[in-house]
Amino acid sequence: MTTLADYLQEQSISTEDFAKRVKVDPISVGRYLRGERRPNWEVMRRIVKETDGSVTPNDFMEVKGKKRVRPSQRDDVSRAA
């Protein structure tokens, strides 16, 4: 799983630069990073495209108090049990 924060750090991309690339205000990107806001579907499409699919809509979904787990990770966990 790659969160937007992970992606930006790994690629050494600033919040401001990424905001320009996906055509949103840097304040919005900051809110996405802090979990205060989720991108709308149009912005999400641009994020997925800009990150070559490394960041997906699922990466913005979180149940309070629980870590995000992709289906492939669930399979790994169940096999280990």
C-alpha positions in Angstrom: 0.0 0.0 0.0 1.3 3.4 -0.9 -0.3 6.4 0.7 -0.1 9.8 -1.0 2.3 10.9 1.8 4.5 7.8 1.1 4.5 8.5 -2.6 5.4 12.2 -2.3 8.2 11.3 0.1 9.6 8.4 -2.0 9.5 10.6 -5.1 10.8 13.7 -3.3 7.8 15.7 -4.6 6.7 18.8 -2.6 3.0 19.3 -1.8 3.0 22.5 -3.9 4.5 20.7 -6.9 2.1 17.8 -6.7 -0.8 20.2 -6.3 0.2 21.9 -9.6 0.5 18.5 -11.3 -3.1 17.4 -10.3 -4.5 20.9 -10.7 -5.7 21.6 -7.1 -4.7 24.1 -4.4 -1.8 23.0 -2.2 -4.1 23.5 0.8 -6.3 20.7 -0.6 -3.3 18.4 -0.9 -2.4 19.1 2.7 -5.9 18.2 3.8 -5.7 15.0 1.8 -2.4 14.2 3.5 -3.8 14.9 7.0 -7.0 12.9 6.3 -9.2 15.9 6.7 -10.6 15.7 3.2 -10.9 13.1 0.4 -10.4 14.1 -3.2 -13.4 14.2 -5.4 -13.6 11.6 -8.2 -12.1 13.9 -10.9 -9.1 14.8 -8.7 -8.8 11.2 -7.8 -8.5 10.2 -11.4 -5.7 12.8 -11.8 -3.9 11.5 -8.7 -4.0 7.9 -9.9 -2.8 9.0 -13.4 0.0 11.2 -11.9 1.2 8.4 -9.6 1.0 5.8 -12.3 -1.5 3.9 -10.1 0.7 3.8 -7.0 -1.9 5.8 -5.1 -5.5 4.6 -5.6 -8.9 5.6 -4.2 -8.6 2.8 -1.6 -5.6 4.5 -0.2 -7.9 7.3 1.0 -10.3 5.0 2.8 -9.8 4.3 6.4 -12.0 2.9 9.2 -11.3 4.8 12.4 -8.9 3.0 14.6 -8.0 0.4 11.9 -5.2 0.3 9.4 -6.1 0.2 5.7 -5.6 -3.3 4.3 -5.8 -4.1 0.6 -7.4 -7.4 -0.4 -4.0 -8.9 -1.4 -2.7 -8.1 2.1 -5.7 -9.8 3.7 -4.8 -12.9 1.8 -1.3 -12.8 3.1 -2.5 -12.4 6.7 -5.0 -15.3 6.4 -2.3 -17.6 5.0 0.1 -16.7 7.9 -2.5 -17.7 10.5 
